[in-house]
Amino acid sequence: MTKTVGLIAATVAAMLAGAGIAQAQQKEWKEVRIGTEGAYPPWNNLNSAGKLEGFEIDYGNALCEKMKVKCTWVAQDWDGIIPALLAGKYDVIMAGMNATEERAKRVSFTTTYSRTPISMIGPKSQASTDISPATLKGKAIGAQGSTIHANFLEKYYKDAQIKLYPTQEEVNLDLKNGRLDYVIADKLALTDFIDGQGKDCCKFIADVKRDPTIHGPGVAAATRKDDTALIALFNKAIEESIKDGTHKKIMDKYFKVNILVD
């Protein structure tokens, strides 16, 4: 009898503990820390005053208003952006991150808020628009490391000279200075470069055919897998922002095209 009572007590205690864990995971979010790279204009960037700006900064703040939570931003180098999330440095990533299958093994993604083309750019002297792996054999192609673009090059352009960099700005500058033949990245991020620092040297060569297994469905925010309540909050806010025109208003401030279509 004593053993039975003990087992029942232990079982109830375990159930209560489990309920406590579940309740903690479904906590009411009042403050949210958002991690971003701060080096990928026009999505996110640190300006000359050291202040974060860009589409994702404005959009993230708008989502926070809809969720009625206080949000703070944390700048983080791209290579460590997921490890820092998992270590608790912040709660959400908004950094032009594509929701790929590989990343989804470590984090959870919200509804996508951007789907944009991927392109290659090169010097203005380049006449050909053929970017097939056979044609680019031996060519120096640059991309930002730990990105879908780096993964794409490593899968399809093994015979090229693949050069990876910590930031997109460094990639672009090496093309400008003649150390690269091509650069691959998000088309809208490349447009920012072509219209600015690269206007005298570089041009668009061709768009890249997306590989769903590498590129995923689009750009989304990422959270730790246990933070299901936070994912739900963001999904609701993203849906509302698209329906009520908030997304379009901010999109039109930074982009000349619809970033929700390929």
Sequence and secondary structure as in RCSB ss.txt:
>XXXX:A:sequence
MTKTVGLIAATVAAMLAGAGIAQAQQKEWKEVRIGTEGAYPPWNNLNSAGKLEGFEIDYGNALCEKMKVKCTWVA
QDWDGIIPALLAGKYDVIMAGMNATEERAKRVSFTTTYSRTPISMIGPKSQASTDISPATLKGKAIGAQGSTIHA
NFLEKYYKDAQIKLYPTQEEVNLDLKNGRLDYVIADKLALTDFIDGQGKDCCKFIADVKRDPTIHGPGVAAATRK
DDTALIALFNKAIEESIKDGTHKKIMDKYFKVNILVD
>XXXX:A:secstr
 HHHHHHHHHHHHHHHHHHHHHHHHT    EEEEEE SEETTTEEE TTS EESHHHHHHHHHHHHHT EEEEEE
  GGGHHHHHHTTS SEE SS B  TTGGGTSEE    B   EEEEEETT       TTTTTT EEEEETTSHHH
HHHHHH TTSEEEEESSHHHHHHHHHTTS SEEEEEHHHHHHHHTTTTTTTEEEEEEE   HHHH S B  EE T
T HHHHHHHHHHHHHHHHTTHHHHHHHHH SS TT  
